[in-house]
Structure formats: C-alpha cells, structure tokens
C-alpha cells in the first residue's frame, strides 16, 4: 500500500465521527480527526449561553441511546471522566387537568401507573424490553437479515405502524398522550409509516438503560471520547473547516460525519451522476426553535412528577400533538406546539450556581424557519407550570436557520440529519449495497444521515469504519 500522510482522515467530531475515528485507530491505523469548530463534539457541546455559571447543552441534552449503544458501552470512557446521571423518571407528560403520565425507568412502575392501559403498555413494550439485547443491535445498523427473525418480526409488526394507528390500542388520554410524546421525536406527522418505531425504541431504551444526562454537560461526553481517542494514538485538529478534498492530507480513506448536502459541496466531482442525484434528492425534516433558560428556581410544574423528571413532554393530548407536528411538516407554525424540555440542573448541581437552575427546550418548526417562537414556547410551559415566566433570569434563543448556522449538519434546523421516512430508514442517504460507501473509492459517509439516524449512539460511525476497514484495509471486524 502506497505511503500516505494518514491511513484515514475523519471529517467532523460528532458522536459518529468519534466512533469512526476510534474504530479505525483501535486497529492500529494512523488517523486524523478534523473539526471545523474550536471545540470537538458536534451535537454534544455545552456552553455558558446565558449567564456565567449556567451550563447549557447546545443541542443534545438527554441521551436515550448512549448507554444502550453497543459501541459506546465497550469503551472505558469512565476512565476519562465521563459520568452519567439517570433520573428515575425518564419523562413526564403533563395534561391540562394537572395530572401527568409518566415513563419511569422501571417498566413495572410505568405499567402500574397507567391504570387500565397498563396491560396494553405491557403487551406492547414488555416483549421488546425482554429482548433489548437482540433488537437494539439490529435497529442500530444497516439493514441485514436478522439473527432473531421471530423477535424482529414481532417488533416490526408494531414499529411499522403509523403512530396514529398504534396509539388507538390505548383507551385513556393519558396513555395516548404519553405515546404521542414519544412518537413526536420522529419529527414526522403521525400518519407516516413507522412513526411508532421511534416511540417504541425510546420507551424500550428508558426501561433498559434509562435516559441519562451527562454530569457537567454533554461536552464532557465529547471530551471523554477525545481523551480516549488521543490515548490510543489518534490525532485531532480543530478549527479546520473542510470545503474541498484538496484541503485534506493524503490518506487511503476519508470518512465524512457530514450531511449529504455538505458531502456534495466537498466532493461532488468525484461522485457518479446517479449517486449525486440520490444525495440531491435526500429529504430533510422539520427544524427546531430552541431556547436555553437560566432560572431563579426549578420550574413550578403543577404535576409533581414533572418536577422530578429529566425530560418533560409538553403537548397535552395526542390530538393536539398530532396537529402541531402535521402543521410543522406542512410548513406552518403551531400556536400550541409540542415542546421537548429538559431539566438537567435538577439532577446535576454543576449546571447552575447554588439555588439556581437551567432548562433546555425546543419545538418543531418548518425546515429553515426564521420565525420567533420564544413567547409561544414560554406560554406552553407556563400553561402547565404557572409562574414559570417569573423564574426566567436570562435566555438564549436559536431559530431553525440559526441552528444550521451553528452546526452545518443541521440542514434547515433538522437535528435528526434527515427525515426518518420509511424510504430513508435503512437506505439513507442513498439506496446502495452499503449506505456508508459513496460511489467514489475510499470516500465514506458516517453521519446521522446514515443508518440508524440521529441520536448520540455512534453506530453510524462504527458501521462506516467497519466497511472502510474491510474495503480499504482488508480487515474484518467480528460482529
């Protein structure tokens, strides 16, 4: 093999970029990880966005897939300072009547709390929970024939249903609302096929390993990955914005933790016309409008369970949530949008000065939206927590266009790396034998725009690196 500056170069230091770089470096290759920003992390960054001493997660705040990730769970990141905190209440969902439906880490407690719908929840989720170790490796990778076909068939029969259909299994508004809040993470209308998959995976993950947050901020996750990567010989260069292949040092392989749009800008002339067309046709989803709050006290939710939850899904009934998601998908802004809210400082005192708190919230908006949704988001929180507005000391806002300006991977504010439509679940970003391999020799894509999609799990990076190892270096990793 001809001598190069590096065996492999990885562009982008999000969770997938790190997973790719670490996987290659672990095989004794020489690798370089490039990051456009001054700090590593991609969606795992934290910063004092409002006032001194208030640490806010810029994008990813709660990490439902982090402890469930087959890749991250194998790394000794605790030796490099990573500490997870797991709230006993993964998510709470308040209603206008002052009560809340609750997703506990305990599946039995969740079942008991749902009353007459407990048996329905048990029937839907318990088989998945009992087979997490078999289901997660399959859904967190490219499409292959499953090792456990009967188990996966059972999952698929539920997961492929639109959320609007599967939710009808529940009788009460409480259970339907709880399910709707989970399905809304898909950032798709509930009429779309496979929107139930997102809900089922999130609920299963909550009971399996919890929905943890990172002590000290999500940046500490990125810092631990960087420290481990450097400890095994990897090299990192920040402040290196890649806009063309000519900027890169010579290597045998390049793996891109970037969106299809960026990949075309960087290497369009290397790709076949068919592959270029497929990337151009890749569909991005809704954007987000995000606010970080510095608070004088905890959010005064009426429902006590909400005051003990790491995540709060604000949207009331399934009907209201379904409407807000459909409106955003169709280019309109909801008056009462579904709001995802995280309360990290309730469980991590390092996030705010003594006695003070932080909150992290966003709602879904049309892709590329520049409309200000701050008052609407605040009113949605106030609706279930009277007095919330009086607690706000300062806030930091980013509209959908601002999210893309902050992180070029968030096209139009789409933090999922593309719409998780059925046509883009396992084939994203293009229909190929391997979704990670581009049409150009030695060039691979490993971002959230590849299977299994968005989230802090690193599996897209791992699978892309695995493919590159086989193609370029003749190394086959064991399953």
Secondary structure, DSSP 8 states (H G I E B T S, - for coil): ----SEEEEEE--SHHHHHHHHHHHTTT--EEEE-SSSSS-GGG-EE--SSTT--EESS---BTTTTT-TTGGGS-GGGGT--EE--SEEEEEE-TTS-EEEEESSHHHHHHHTGGGHHHHHHHHHHHHHTHHHHHHHHTSS----SSHHHHHHHHHHHTS-HHHHGGG--SHHHHHHHHHHHGGG-S-TTSTTHHHHHHHHHHHHHHT--BEETT-THHHHHHHHHHHHHTT-EEE-S----SGGGS--EEEEEE-S-HHHHHHHHGGGS-HHHHHHHHT-----EEEEEEEEESS----SSGGGGGEEEEEE--SHHHHHHHHHHHHTT---TT--EEEE-GGGT-GGGSSTT-EEEEEEEEE-TT-----HHHHHHHHHHHSTTHHHHEEEEEEE-HHHHHHH-TTSGGG-TTSS---GGGTSSTTS-SSSTTB-SSTTEEE-STTSTT-SSTT-HHHHHHHHHHHHHHH------
